[in-house]
Amino acid sequence: MTRKQYAVHTVRDEPVRLRDQLDHIAAEGGRVVSVIWQPARQVTLEPGLPPYEVTSGYVIVSEHELP
């Protein structure tokens, strides 16, 4: 039975960076499972703490077979 390992990559919202990361995953023999785009937003970790800005970008989930 083949074991699989999954990885999560984050990439800034630039098509060249997205392409480079996808090429890198393929070059390592990986398979892209999912690509999700997330818009820029403000995040507050806990009530009372000031929010901070998160830039837009992609979340890529990839799958790799283990030896």
C-alpha positions in Angstrom: 0.0 0.0 0.0 1.3 3.5 -0.9 1.4 6.0 1.8 0.6 9.6 1.0 1.6 12.9 2.6 -0.2 16.2 2.2 1.3 19.7 2.3 -0.3 23.2 2.5 1.5 26.0 0.7 0.6 29.7 0.8 1.4 32.0 -2.0 0.9 35.8 -2.4 -1.7 36.9 -4.9 0.6 37.1 -8.0 0.1 34.8 -11.0 3.8 34.3 -11.5 4.3 33.1 -7.8 1.3 30.8 -8.2 2.7 29.3 -11.4 6.2 28.9 -9.8 4.7 27.1 -6.8 2.6 24.8 -9.0 5.7 24.0 -11.2 7.7 23.3 -8.0 5.1 20.8 -6.7 5.0 19.0 -10.1 8.8 18.9 -10.3 8.9 17.1 -7.0 6.4 14.5 -8.2 3.5 15.9 -6.3 -0.1 16.3 -7.3 -2.1 19.5 -6.7 -5.3 18.6 -4.8 -6.8 22.1 -4.3 -6.1 25.7 -5.0 -8.1 28.3 -3.1 -8.0 32.1 -3.5 -8.5 34.2 -0.4 -9.3 37.9 -0.5 -7.5 40.5 1.6 -9.2 40.9 5.0 -8.8 42.1 8.6 -8.3 39.4 11.2 -8.8 39.8 14.9 -7.3 36.9 17.0 -8.9 37.8 20.3 -11.4 40.4 21.5 -9.6 43.5 22.6 -6.6 43.0 20.4 -6.3 45.3 17.4 -7.1 43.7 14.0 -4.4 43.2 11.4 -4.5 43.2 7.6 -4.0 39.9 5.8 -3.2 40.3 2.1 -4.9 38.3 -0.6 -3.3 35.1 -1.8 -3.6 31.4 -2.6 -3.7 28.3 -0.5 -2.5 25.2 -2.3 -2.9 21.6 -1.0 -0.6 19.1 -2.6 -0.2 15.3 -2.3 3.0 13.4 -2.4 3.7 9.6 -2.3 6.0 8.4 0.4 8.6 5.7 -0.3 
